[in-house]
Amino acid sequence: MALGIGTALWAIVLPKTAENIVANPSLEFGTAGYSALGGGASIGSTSFTQAFGAWSLQVNHTTTSEGGFYNAGTPAAGSYSATVFVKGTSGHRYRLLATEASVGASLGAGSVTATGGWDTLSFPFGMPSGTGLLVEYRHLEANIGTFY
């Protein structure tokens, strides 16, 4: 509602609300919706370190390109932005990838070289109609270790 004072006109504009299609983004409810990616990978939720809230996803891996993924179901067609906060070994590369669940086709991807603290990784992607979405989170180095 606009308020007028003399000849000046003031208005409050509320931004369009964004909806998180990840049902358990802070892992407050364990690893529901998340799965390990790769034969030597395992996942868990931990309160040891976190960017926000009290919990984070912990991924243990034994080889290159292992990690975790989230099955986001079948969201509405449209434009999306994927964002993750990564904490990994300084100098190691990590990748976030959005794929069509049924065919594995890439919808978008981004990577970051870790600083040892929490790093932000984000990219836009388009979601086709009637397609399932998997969001993959991978370590791109050959070292054995843990990332969040």
DOLOTI-569162 format. One record per residue (C-alpha): residue in one letter; y negated, z, x. Coordinates in steps of 0.5 Angstrom, whole numbers, padded with zeros to 4 digits, always signed. Layout:
N
AYZX;...
***
This chain:
148
M+0000+0000+0000;A-0007-0002+0003;L-0012+0003+0003;G-0020+0000+0003;I-0025+0004+0006;G-0032+0000+0005;T-0030-0007+0007;A-0025-0005+0012;L-0018-0006+0010;W-0012-0001+0013;A-0004-0003+0012;I+0002+0000+0014;V+0007-0005+0016;L+0014-0002+0016;P+0019-0006+0021;K+0025-0010+0018;T+0031-0005+0019;A+0036-0006+0023;E+0044-0005+0022;N+0049-0003+0027;I+0055-0007+0026;V+0059-0002+0031;A+0061+0004+0026;N+0062+0009+0032;P+0057+0007+0037;S+0056+0014+0040;L+0064+0016+0040;E+0063+0022+0036;F+0069+0020+0032;G+0073+0019+0038;T+0075+0012+0040;A+0076+0009+0033;G+0075+0002+0033;Y+0076+0001+0041;S+0082-0001+0045;A+0083-0002+0052;L+0083-0009+0055;G+0088-0011+0060;G+0095-0008+0062;G+0092-0003+0067;A+0086-0001+0063;S+0086+0006+0059;I+0080+0008+0054;G+0078+0015+0052;S+0071+0019+0049;T+0068+0024+0054;S+0063+0029+0054;F+0062+0028+0062;T+0056+0023+0062;Q+0053+0020+0056;A+0046+0016+0055;F+0045+0018+0048;G+0048+0024+0044;A+0054+0028+0046;W+0060+0023+0048;S+0061+0016+0051;L+0066+0011+0052;Q+0070+0012+0058;V+0074+0006+0061;N+0079+0007+0067;H+0081+0000+0070;T+0086-0002+0075;T+0084-0009+0077;T+0079-0015+0076;S+0076-0016+0069;E+0080-0010+0065;G+0076-0006+0060;G+0075-0005+0053;F+0073-0008+0047;Y+0071-0006+0040;N+0073-0010+0034;A+0067-0011+0029;G+0071-0014+0023;T+0067-0020+0020;P+0060-0019+0020;A+0055-0023+0016;A+0053-0030+0019;G+0046-0030+0022;S+0043-0028+0029;Y+0045-0021+0033;S+0043-0018+0039;A+0048-0014+0043;T+0046-0008+0047;V+0050-0003+0051;F+0048+0002+0056;V+0053+0002+0062;K+0054+0007+0068;G+0058+0004+0073;T+0059+0004+0081;S+0053+0002+0084;G+0053-0005+0086;H+0059-0007+0082;R+0058-0012+0076;Y+0060-0011+0069;R+0060-0016+0063;L+0059-0015+0056;L+0062-0021+0052;A+0061-0023+0044;T+0067-0027+0042;E+0070-0030+0036;A+0076-0026+0034;S+0081-0032+0032;V+0080-0037+0037;G+0076-0033+0043;A+0070-0037+0043;S+0064-0034+0047;L+0058-0033+0042;G+0054-0030+0048;A+0055-0026+0054;G+0051-0022+0059;S+0052-0018+0066;V+0049-0013+0070;T+0050-0010+0077;A+0050-0003+0076;T+0045+0002+0080;G+0050+0008+0079;G+0045+0011+0073;W+0045+0008+0066;D+0043+0001+0066;T+0042-0003+0060;L+0045-0010+0058;S+0043-0014+0052;F+0043-0021+0050;P+0042-0025+0043;F+0048-0029+0040;G+0049-0033+0033;M+0055-0031+0028;P+0058-0036+0025;S+0060-0035+0017;G+0067-0032+0016;T+0069-0031+0023;G+0071-0024+0026;L+0067-0021+0032;L+0070-0018+0038;V+0065-0015+0043;E+0068-0014+0050;Y+0066-0009+0056;R+0069-0011+0063;H+0068-0009+0070;L+0068-0015+0074;E+0070-0013+0081;A+0077-0012+0084;N+0076-0004+0085;I+0080+0001+0081;G+0076+0006+0078;T+0072+0009+0072;F+0066+0006+0068;Y+0062+0009+0062;
***
